[in-house]
Amino acid sequence: MKGYLLVGTFSIVARDPETGDFGVAVSTAAPAVGALAPHAAPELAAVSTQSFVNVNLGRLALRLVDAGLRIDTALEALLKEDPHRDWRQVIGIDKHTTFAFSGKSCVEWFGHIEEKDFVVAGNMLAGPQVLEAMVEAYKANRNVEFPLRLIKTLKAGEEAGGDKRGKQSAALLIASTKPRWEYNLRVDDHPNPIDELLRIYEVTKKKITEFEQQHGELMKIIRL
């Protein structure tokens, strides 16, 4: 079977209504989930491809959205041409709509939940309570800054049982027209990857904020 083995994954894709930024947060009991699952582009869309991962579902979907298709149309077309679609799980969001697909051959428990401006999904989970907890957490943290909201959503899923095999890696990817260092973070191998992702996020944000305060004019040059 063509594709990467990354079963036992839970994730969220979301659109921030305040900024228009797109984000993905994902965790799994395998190393380096950030190298495969999350895909996002500013002003276009965000995708998480998981289960028996087909990375092209993320890469090509973003190209198709850039060419004018909606994310649901793009991913439906790509899955139609994928001979192993029954093993795939993929979720996406763009400016207009959401998309979710969980193939019938994904490992139990698997499923997804679509909301207006975010989608959660997972496979090889402890049970449906994982996704239910993620939905509740995202809604409860709507006043929290977008990247932290996504991490808190992952943490809620983990606390509800998460990947039934355990935990090893996590990643955060934010696609923004105003990119920041803390918008692209990975924990590739750690006994508590989501906690470590949160720690790295807070350390990075603090350092960059301090640098911006001390070197405001230089930061303007760097961002040109």
Backbone torsions as a table, in degrees:
resi	resn	phi	psi	omega
1	MET	NA	128.8	175.4
2	LYS	-74.9	142.2	-179.7
3	GLY	126.6	165.7	-178.3
4	TYR	-100.1	145.5	178.3
5	LEU	-84.1	112.1	177.8
6	LEU	-146.9	50.8	179.5
7	VAL	-75.0	161.9	178.9
8	GLY	77.6	52.7	-173.6
9	THR	-127.9	144.1	171.0
10	PHE	-132.0	144.9	-171.8
11	SER	-153.9	167.9	172.6
12	ILE	-136.6	138.0	166.4
13	VAL	-116.5	142.4	-174.6
14	ALA	-152.5	158.7	173.7
15	ARG	-119.3	125.9	178.4
16	ASP	-80.6	114.2	-177.4
17	PRO	-65.3	-21.6	-178.7
18	GLU	-78.2	-40.9	-174.0
19	THR	-110.0	-20.0	-173.2
20	GLY	81.8	1.5	178.9
21	ASP	-67.0	151.2	174.9
22	PHE	-111.4	143.3	-178.0
23	GLY	-141.2	154.5	174.3
24	VAL	-134.5	135.8	169.9
25	ALA	-133.4	136.6	-171.2
26	VAL	-150.3	148.4	176.9
27	SER	-145.4	153.6	-179.1
28	THR	-158.9	165.9	175.6
29	ALA	-94.5	50.1	175.7
30	ALA	-150.2	159.8	-177.6
31	PRO	-77.0	152.4	166.2
32	ALA	58.5	45.4	178.8
33	VAL	-61.5	-28.9	-178.9
34	GLY	-67.1	-16.3	179.3
35	ALA	-79.2	-16.7	-171.5
36	LEU	-123.7	-49.1	-166.9
37	ALA	-76.1	-50.0	-170.4
38	PRO	-84.5	136.8	176.5
39	HIS	-141.7	133.6	-179.8
40	ALA	-159.0	149.7	178.1
41	ALA	-140.1	138.1	-178.6
42	PRO	-57.4	136.3	176.7
43	GLU	63.7	9.3	-179.2
44	LEU	-115.9	-73.0	-171.5
45	ALA	-172.8	172.2	171.6
46	ALA	-136.4	144.3	-177.7
47	VAL	-140.2	141.7	167.2
48	SER	-122.3	121.9	179.3
49	THR	-111.7	126.5	-171.6
50	GLN	-146.9	-162.6	-167.8
51	SER	62.9	-129.0	174.0
52	PHE	-82.0	93.4	-163.0
53	VAL	-65.2	131.7	166.6
54	ASN	-111.6	98.8	-174.8
55	VAL	-59.6	-30.5	-179.2
56	ASN	-64.3	-21.2	175.5
57	LEU	-62.2	-34.5	176.6
58	GLY	-80.0	-50.5	-176.5
59	ARG	-61.1	-50.4	-175.6
60	LEU	-72.9	-32.0	178.2
61	ALA	-61.3	-41.3	178.9
62	LEU	-64.5	-38.0	177.5
63	ARG	-64.7	-40.4	-178.7
64	LEU	-69.1	-36.8	175.7
65	VAL	-65.2	-40.6	177.4
66	ASP	-62.2	-29.3	179.2
67	ALA	-82.6	-6.4	175.2
68	GLY	121.0	-6.5	179.1
69	LEU	-81.8	155.5	170.6
70	ARG	-80.4	158.0	-174.7
71	ILE	-62.9	-36.0	179.9
72	ASP	-66.7	-42.1	178.1
73	THR	-64.4	-42.3	-178.5
74	ALA	-63.2	-49.1	-176.8
75	LEU	-71.7	-35.6	175.4
76	GLU	-60.9	-41.8	179.7
77	ALA	-66.0	-42.2	-179.8
78	LEU	-67.1	-40.6	178.2
79	LEU	-66.6	-34.5	179.3
80	LYS	-61.0	-31.0	-179.2
81	GLU	-92.6	-1.2	-178.1
82	ASP	-93.6	112.5	-177.4
83	PRO	-66.5	-14.0	-178.8
84	HIS	-114.3	29.0	-176.1
85	ARG	-60.1	-28.5	-179.0
86	ASP	-64.6	-17.6	179.1
87	TRP	-95.7	-4.4	-174.2
88	ARG	-93.6	154.3	166.3
89	GLN	-134.9	128.9	-177.4
90	VAL	-148.1	139.1	176.0
91	ILE	-131.0	151.2	-178.5
92	GLY	-153.9	162.5	177.9
93	ILE	-151.7	142.3	173.3
94	ASP	-131.8	-161.1	-177.9
95	LYS	-68.0	-22.6	-169.4
96	HIS	-111.8	-31.3	-169.4
97	THR	-154.6	177.5	175.5
98	THR	-122.5	167.2	178.1
99	PHE	-148.4	142.9	175.5
100	ALA	-148.2	137.6	177.9
101	PHE	-144.0	129.3	174.4
102	SER	-128.2	107.3	-178.1
103	GLY	-62.9	149.6	-174.9
104	LYS	-65.7	-15.5	-180.0
105	SER	-98.2	6.3	173.0
106	CYS	-61.8	155.0	-176.6
107	VAL	-80.4	133.7	178.8
108	GLU	-64.8	151.9	-12.6
109	TRP	-80.0	139.8	177.1
110	PHE	-136.9	158.9	178.2
111	GLY	169.2	-177.3	179.4
112	HIS	-153.0	159.5	176.2
113	ILE	-135.9	125.6	177.4
114	GLU	-102.5	131.1	173.0
115	GLU	-120.3	-179.8	-173.7
116	LYS	-60.3	-45.4	-174.8
117	ASP	-126.8	20.6	173.4
118	PHE	-161.9	160.7	177.8
119	VAL	-138.2	139.6	172.7
120	VAL	-120.9	150.6	179.3
121	ALA	-157.6	159.7	176.1
122	GLY	-169.6	160.7	176.8
123	ASN	-140.6	157.5	-173.0
124	MET	53.4	43.2	-178.1
125	LEU	-94.0	167.1	176.8
126	ALA	-67.1	-22.8	178.6
127	GLY	158.6	178.4	-177.6
128	PRO	-63.0	-20.6	180.0
129	GLN	-61.8	-23.0	178.8
130	VAL	-62.8	-50.6	-179.2
131	LEU	-70.6	-37.2	178.2
132	GLU	-60.8	-41.0	178.2
133	ALA	-66.2	-36.7	179.0
134	MET	-65.4	-42.9	178.4
135	VAL	-61.1	-46.7	-179.8
136	GLU	-61.7	-41.2	-178.4
137	ALA	-66.4	-42.2	-179.6
138	TYR	-62.9	-43.9	-179.7
139	LYS	-66.8	-36.4	-178.6
140	ALA	-72.6	-18.2	-176.9
141	ASN	-112.2	27.9	-177.9
142	ARG	-63.7	-22.3	178.4
143	ASN	-90.0	-0.2	178.3
144	VAL	-89.9	146.5	179.1
145	GLU	-52.5	144.0	-168.4
146	PHE	-53.1	-51.7	-178.7
147	PRO	-60.4	-41.8	-180.0
148	LEU	-67.3	-35.0	176.4
149	ARG	-59.0	-41.9	-179.8
150	LEU	-67.7	-41.4	179.7
151	ILE	-65.7	-41.9	178.0
152	LYS	-62.4	-34.8	177.3
153	THR	-65.5	-43.5	175.1
154	LEU	-59.2	-44.6	-177.6
155	LYS	-61.4	-39.4	178.2
156	ALA	-62.7	-39.0	176.8
157	GLY	-64.6	-41.4	177.6
158	GLU	-61.9	-45.2	-178.0
159	GLU	-66.5	-22.9	177.7
160	ALA	-86.9	2.0	177.6
161	GLY	128.7	-30.4	175.5
162	GLY	50.5	-146.8	175.5
163	ASP	-67.2	121.7	-173.9
164	LYS	-68.4	-11.2	177.2
165	ARG	-84.7	-22.0	-175.8
166	GLY	135.5	-147.0	-177.3
167	LYS	-151.5	146.6	-178.9
168	GLN	-149.1	-40.9	-177.3
169	SER	-139.2	162.7	179.1
170	ALA	-156.2	159.2	-179.1
171	ALA	-152.6	153.3	175.1
172	LEU	-131.3	131.3	177.5
173	LEU	-138.3	119.7	177.6
174	ILE	-116.2	125.6	176.2
175	ALA	-100.8	116.8	-173.7
176	SER	-140.2	150.9	172.9
177	THR	-74.4	-10.3	175.7
178	LYS	-124.8	72.3	-174.0
179	PRO	-65.3	150.9	177.3
180	ARG	-135.7	159.1	-177.7
181	TRP	-58.3	-39.4	-174.7
182	GLU	-79.4	6.3	179.9
183	TYR	-90.5	-1.7	-178.0
184	ASN	-143.6	90.0	-173.3
185	LEU	-128.5	147.1	179.1
186	ARG	-138.9	142.8	168.2
187	VAL	-121.0	109.6	-170.0
188	ASP	-90.2	-23.2	-178.9
189	ASP	-162.4	104.5	-176.2
190	HIS	-157.2	145.0	-180.0
191	PRO	-66.5	-22.9	177.3
192	ASN	-134.7	72.5	-169.3
193	PRO	-63.5	-36.0	-178.3
194	ILE	-72.4	-39.7	174.9
195	ASP	-61.7	-40.3	179.0
196	GLU	-68.0	-37.4	176.9
197	LEU	-61.3	-42.7	178.1
198	LEU	-63.5	-42.1	179.4
199	ARG	-62.6	-45.7	179.9
200	ILE	-63.9	-40.4	177.9
201	TYR	-58.9	-47.3	-177.0
202	GLU	-68.0	-40.3	178.5
203	VAL	-64.5	-46.3	-178.7
204	THR	-63.4	-46.3	-179.7
205	LYS	-61.0	-42.7	179.9
206	LYS	-62.3	-46.1	-178.2
207	LYS	-64.1	-44.2	-178.2
208	ILE	-68.9	-38.2	177.4
209	THR	-62.4	-42.6	177.2
210	GLU	-62.3	-42.1	-179.9
211	PHE	-65.4	-40.9	179.1
212	GLU	-63.1	-38.2	-179.8
213	GLN	-68.5	-33.3	-177.6
214	GLN	-86.0	-28.4	-172.7
215	HIS	-134.3	55.2	-176.4
216	GLY	-56.9	-44.5	-177.9
217	GLU	-68.4	-38.5	177.7
218	LEU	-63.7	-38.9	179.5
219	MET	-62.2	-34.3	177.7
220	LYS	-63.6	-38.3	178.7
221	ILE	-68.0	-43.3	-178.6
222	ILE	-60.2	-36.1	-174.6
223	ARG	-86.5	-3.1	177.7
224	LEU	-66.9	NA	NA
